[in-house]
Amino acid sequence: MVTIDKIIKAFVDEEFVKCDGLDEAIIGVDYDKMRLIYSVKRVIDILKNNPNIEDAWEHFSFEIINSMEGENSPVWCYDLFD
């Protein structure tokens, strides 16, 4: 599993935009633009510990994605193909 600590050690000179509370959803780094890559599946799994999956999706769609805009914003890997 990729951890934020391993990424920070590998890319000492980089400053990544990170989503609080979602470190376990990080699956890698966009090497071209030096942005963190998050697994949407893992994000939803983390968030659905809240009331339910619908609330998790709403929180992700409106609160997280909308607040993470800009050149260094994370990449969201849509990996929900189960």
N, C-alpha and C positions, 0 to 999 in steps of 0.2 A: 504494500500500500504506500502511496506517495504521501508524504507529510510535509506540512509547511516548513518544518525545521530543516528537512533535507533540501528543499527548494532554496531556502534562504542561504544555507551553507554552499550550495552549488553555484548560486548567483549572488555573490556577496555585494557586488556593486549596484545591484538593481533594487528598486523600491516598487513593490507590488501593491496594487489596490486589492484589499481583502474584504470579504464579507464576514462580519462578526458572527461567531457561533456556527460557521459552516466549514471549518477547517477539514472536517472528515469527508467533505464532498469534493475536495480538490483532487483532480486526477492527473494534473500535469501543468506544463507551461507552454504557451504559444511562443516559440523561440523567435519567430520573426518580429513580433511586437512586444515581447516580454510581458505577457499578461497571463494571469492565472487562468486555468481551465477548470471549471466546475462541472461535475456530473449532475444533470437535472434530476435524474433518478435518486441519487444520494441526497440532494437538497430536499426533495419531497419526502424521502424517508425520514430525514431529520425533522422537518417541519410537521409531519403528520403526527408527531408525538404531542402536538397541540390537539385541539378538539377533534378534528377529522380531516380527511383528505381534501374535501372541498375547500375548507378553510386554509389548508396548506397551499393549495394551488392559487387561491386568491391572494394570500400573503406573498407568495413568490412572484406572481404576475404583476401585482400592483405596487407592492412595497419594495421588494428587492430589485427586480429588474429596472424599474423606473428610477430608483435612487442610484443605480450604478451605471450612469451614462458618462461618456467621455472617451478620450483617446486611450486611456489606460484601464478602462473598465474590463472586468473579467469576461472570459468567453464562456458561454453556456453550451455545453455539449448535450444535445437532446438524445439520450440513450435509453428511452423508454419503449423498447421493442419486445418486451415479454408478452 
